[in-house]
Amino acid sequence: MTVTKLLAVNVKIDGDYLDRLHEVVGKLQNEGFVLSESLDAIGVLIGSVPAAALGKLSAVQGVSAVEKSRSDYHTQEP
């Protein structure tokens, strides 16, 4: 059985496409994107994608940026 590694990603939607957000989500899902949360007011989608399909997301019409989610933030100690 092959296990597909999923990467957590944040997808920024171009402001000109906010009124067609569901259309853009559908195109992203066709590329393997799995939507977890949609922040409609600011045009950000949070989800995951197979590592091999990551590069395809930024080519979807209406997407302005794709970045891997990070969890390695650290605060400075006083």
C-alpha atoms as a printed R data frame, in Angstrom:
   type eleno elety resid chain resno       x      y       z
1  ATOM     1    CA   MET     A     1   0.000  0.000   0.000
2  ATOM     2    CA   THR     A     2   1.398  3.382  -1.000
3  ATOM     3    CA   VAL     A     3   1.039  6.243   1.447
4  ATOM     4    CA   THR     A     4   0.791  9.696  -0.104
5  ATOM     5    CA   LYS     A     5   2.477 12.416   1.890
6  ATOM     6    CA   LEU     A     6   0.228 15.452   2.256
7  ATOM     7    CA   LEU     A     7   1.627 18.920   2.764
8  ATOM     8    CA   ALA     A     8  -0.312 21.552   4.700
9  ATOM     9    CA   VAL     A     9  -0.662 24.664   2.539
10 ATOM    10    CA   ASN     A    10  -2.182 28.128   2.515
11 ATOM    11    CA   VAL     A    11  -3.562 29.380  -0.790
12 ATOM    12    CA   LYS     A    12  -4.128 33.107  -1.404
13 ATOM    13    CA   ILE     A    13  -6.859 33.921  -3.903
14 ATOM    14    CA   ASP     A    14  -6.450 36.906  -6.238
15 ATOM    15    CA   GLY     A    15  -8.846 39.702  -5.277
16 ATOM    16    CA   ASP     A    16 -10.395 39.690  -8.757
17 ATOM    17    CA   TYR     A    17 -11.555 36.101  -8.174
18 ATOM    18    CA   LEU     A    18 -13.105 36.409  -4.713
19 ATOM    19    CA   ASP     A    19 -16.597 36.469  -6.212
20 ATOM    20    CA   ARG     A    20 -15.776 33.136  -7.923
21 ATOM    21    CA   LEU     A    21 -14.108 31.502  -4.929
22 ATOM    22    CA   HIS     A    22 -16.049 28.235  -5.242
23 ATOM    23    CA   GLU     A    23 -14.946 27.922  -8.872
24 ATOM    24    CA   VAL     A    24 -11.292 28.357  -7.880
25 ATOM    25    CA   VAL     A    25 -11.699 25.825  -5.051
26 ATOM    26    CA   GLY     A    26 -13.091 23.311  -7.540
27 ATOM    27    CA   LYS     A    27 -10.083 23.772  -9.827
28 ATOM    28    CA   LEU     A    28  -7.719 23.372  -6.877
29 ATOM    29    CA   GLN     A    29  -9.518 20.192  -5.811
30 ATOM    30    CA   ASN     A    30  -9.071 18.836  -9.351
31 ATOM    31    CA   GLU     A    31  -5.311 19.187  -8.725
32 ATOM    32    CA   GLY     A    32  -5.519 17.249  -5.433
33 ATOM    33    CA   PHE     A    33  -6.129 20.091  -2.948
34 ATOM    34    CA   VAL     A    34  -8.161 19.102   0.121
35 ATOM    35    CA   LEU     A    35  -9.886 22.110   1.680
36 ATOM    36    CA   SER     A    36  -9.876 22.322   5.486
37 ATOM    37    CA   GLU     A    37 -10.920 25.915   6.034
38 ATOM    38    CA   SER     A    38 -11.938 28.865   3.886
39 ATOM    39    CA   LEU     A    39 -11.314 32.404   5.109
40 ATOM    40    CA   ASP     A    40 -13.580 33.983   2.506
41 ATOM    41    CA   ALA     A    41 -13.319 37.561   3.787
42 ATOM    42    CA   ILE     A    42  -9.570 37.664   3.205
43 ATOM    43    CA   GLY     A    43  -9.325 35.206   0.312
44 ATOM    44    CA   VAL     A    44  -7.250 32.521   1.992
45 ATOM    45    CA   LEU     A    45  -7.798 28.785   1.772
46 ATOM    46    CA   ILE     A    46  -6.210 26.397   4.236
47 ATOM    47    CA   GLY     A    47  -5.792 22.764   3.332
48 ATOM    48    CA   SER     A    48  -3.450 20.055   2.160
49 ATOM    49    CA   VAL     A    49  -2.168 18.656  -1.102
50 ATOM    50    CA   PRO     A    50  -0.081 15.649  -2.129
51 ATOM    51    CA   ALA     A    51   3.573 16.711  -2.268
52 ATOM    52    CA   ALA     A    52   3.790 15.801  -5.969
53 ATOM    53    CA   ALA     A    53   0.910 18.187  -6.824
54 ATOM    54    CA   LEU     A    54   2.148 21.227  -4.890
55 ATOM    55    CA   GLY     A    55   3.551 23.000  -7.953
56 ATOM    56    CA   LYS     A    56   0.291 22.640  -9.860
57 ATOM    57    CA   LEU     A    57  -1.676 24.779  -7.409
58 ATOM    58    CA   SER     A    58   0.019 28.055  -8.268
59 ATOM    59    CA   ALA     A    59  -0.862 27.534 -11.943
60 ATOM    60    CA   VAL     A    60  -4.608 27.510 -11.191
61 ATOM    61    CA   GLN     A    61  -6.287 30.649 -12.521
62 ATOM    62    CA   GLY     A    62  -7.304 32.873  -9.601
63 ATOM    63    CA   VAL     A    63  -4.491 31.794  -7.279
64 ATOM    64    CA   SER     A    64  -2.042 34.540  -6.367
65 ATOM    65    CA   ALA     A    65   0.200 32.598  -3.953
66 ATOM    66    CA   VAL     A    66   0.724 29.154  -2.461
67 ATOM    67    CA   GLU     A    67   2.905 28.508   0.535
68 ATOM    68    CA   LYS     A    68   3.553 25.578   2.815
69 ATOM    69    CA   SER     A    69   2.119 26.043   6.277
70 ATOM    70    CA   ARG     A    70   4.743 26.492   8.938
71 ATOM    71    CA   SER     A    71   4.757 25.360  12.515
72 ATOM    72    CA   ASP     A    72   8.367 26.181  13.347
73 ATOM    73    CA   TYR     A    73   7.786 29.664  14.688
74 ATOM    74    CA   HIS     A    74   9.540 30.553  17.920
75 ATOM    75    CA   THR     A    75   9.206 33.543  20.154
76 ATOM    76    CA   GLN     A    76  12.208 35.266  21.604
77 ATOM    77    CA   GLU     A    77  12.898 34.558  25.206
78 ATOM    78    CA   PRO     A    78  13.199 37.668  27.407
